[in-house]
Amino acid sequence: MRGMWKVLKRRWKYLSAKLSGRFEETADPKVQLEQAMVEAQDQHRRLVEQAASVIANQKQTELRLNRSMQELERVSGTTRQALTMADEAARRGDAAKATEYNQTAQAFANRLIATEKQVEDLKTMHLQAAQAADQARAAVAQNASLLQQKLAERQKLLSQLDQTRMQEQLNTAMASLSQTVDQDVPTFDDVRAKIEAQYAKALGTAELSGQSVESRMLEVEQAGVTSEAQMRIEQMRQQMGLPAGGQDNAGQLAASSRQALGGDSQPAAALGTGAVAANAQAGAGAGAAAQTAGPPATPAEGTGPAPASQTEG
């Protein structure tokens, strides 16, 4: 039976320690700090009450001592008065009165002795009470200083606690950027890799589209249209007697056509430039032949463009 009791007692202590440890782990430090401060304030209040009781005892002893000293003076004076009256009766020859006054003086003397003893005891008690009161005052002052320090440290601890919680939240947020919190939630790195893959795929598709046969055919067709427009402009310049624009305008038109198409392929660009240059040379040759043959006829106002044979020449 005794062994069973020891086992149960040991298990109870183990469970108590385990529960206490779990409570300390899950308890809020801010609440525990407030509890500690409330307990410190209650302890200071109890200390003040005890010090007040000690000081009150010292005050009461002092009052009793003052009354006893006043009583001692009164009894001492009464005893002297009785002795004086007994001496006067003896001088008058009244022995009976002298005896009575002497007996009264004896009684006052006994009271005087008792009062003196009481005064001495009260003086000792008053000295002890005064020392206790001084110690109580010093203890209250010291505890008040410690309480003020705890209050100041409480603000510092609360600030540190807030900083600690903020740092813990920041650590959790930083960890969530590199670690998967849940299976259904992707990480930041996974999302970034996915976006970069889609962006690279789009760039590759655009590059392949720019190098396809259809895009090159479109560029060649656009170059032909540009060269034909350049030839028409040169003919109009010749008819109007303006100087020729040269190959710079052709190059600008070719560049504008390439920018409009959005093509950045070097072979296609080179092909378009060559075609424009060839057409420009052909136009220049045709202009020279026209100057040799003679000035062309000026078209009338309101008529249409030149015949197709002149355009082709």
Secondary structure, DSSP 8 states (H G I E B T S, - for coil): -HHHHHHHHHHHHHHHHHHHHHHHHHS-HHHHHHHHHHHHHHHHHHHHHHHHHHHHHHHHHHHHHHHHHHHHHHHHHHHHHHHHHHHHHHHHT-HHHHHHHHHHHHHHHHHHHHHHHHHHHHHHHHHHHHHHHHHHHHHHHHHHHHHHHHHHHHHHHHHHHHHHHHHHHHHHHHHHHHS-SSTTS--HHHHHHHHHHHHHHHHHHHHHHHTSHHHHHHHHHHHHHHHHHHHHHHHHHHHHT----HHHHHHHHHHHHHHHHT---HHHHHHHHHHHHHHHHHHHHHHHHHHHH-------TT--S--HHHHH-
